[in-house]
């Protein structure tokens, strides 16, 4: 299992050829109280960088991008009823969607966990 | 609004906010505290206890000189001549077409037996424009002073009066909603007005900048008081159905369109004589082309400023001017301008935001009832 991050503050956890995607703890803190999340339906095909999900705090709306290309295998249905899961457990239960990787080589372009944690300290 | 991060001025409580962990954002030319522990918690704290807001970015003006009230009545549609000492009125600075240059609060601060004087609080983002406009359009005999050496704090919520009474005995008793007074405190003059922009009972306190931290510390030493950022101020005023200048109000809107006809005094309706009176009185008689309405939005997703309001055929018939999640109601709410024929309570409307459609219905405002402190029998 490997964990990667993007500069847009998504995380991606890869197990076999399926990746789980969410937003980082840093991102949820910056957004503040999250009141709404919309996740993609299973079967949707995403190119790297596509708008994949929407997350809204009391303050503002943000897009969540697909860190890599793939087909969505599951959206996190729990977020519709309780979007505050993203605040409480952003890198766990507050995941957004799972996708089947189209091209594993895209992972090489992402940040490692250690690099990301160091980088966000500089923001 | 685009904000430059250059040349940000510093308000008297800047360091005080930072020391308490506030997240600061640029607004109206200043670094401002947007939140402390979180907008939701701060919002609900204010609805249940007492929230302390730093609104020092707002413009505090003092207008003096013979005939100030008459002069102000040429620009504002309120009854300023009839405003008694110690009384506050919400009013609007109008342009010659009846458009709203700013909304504001005027207090008659004429001392007993002294020369007439009016204290005015205007919006932070518009204050320099307001001052230039007032200086241009008011006669030279009126002296306008911008009180840049004062900070402004607001204490809002159901426990605000008890807090004020414990610290400044008698002030709460002395004041009903829209009344003001002043007290000597620590050797300086502290101005109190019982008003605010959250829909809750509350007080605004004008204090010399030199004493702002001391006053803020005194207030938050009370367990019922917590500092609240501008984020919650916005969600509170939206629930209260109160328009925000630059969003729900601007030069393209008249007080009649905005649903602020209560600010046009009866005598002024009969006599006119204020800027834009012809158009405004015409709209009062015949109805405005558009009206500001409250909307309950179905679902959970907030619909925000800029979303389109569509009729059944999909034609744009208005725009959302404020919108978001209501922490008290746990649902999205919004304000919009729509054609008057569609402003009736219960009218079903469609909203469009980023290509997605939302169903909404027109609902009376406020969304959350006001809890102002009005004394029995008081006007």
Interface residues (C-beta under 8 A of the other chain):
Chain A: X32 X33 X35 X36 X38 X54 X56 X57 X58 X59 X60 X61 X80 X83
Chain B: X34 X35 X38 X39 X40 X41 X43 X231 X235 X300 X301 X302 X304 X324 X325 X327 X354
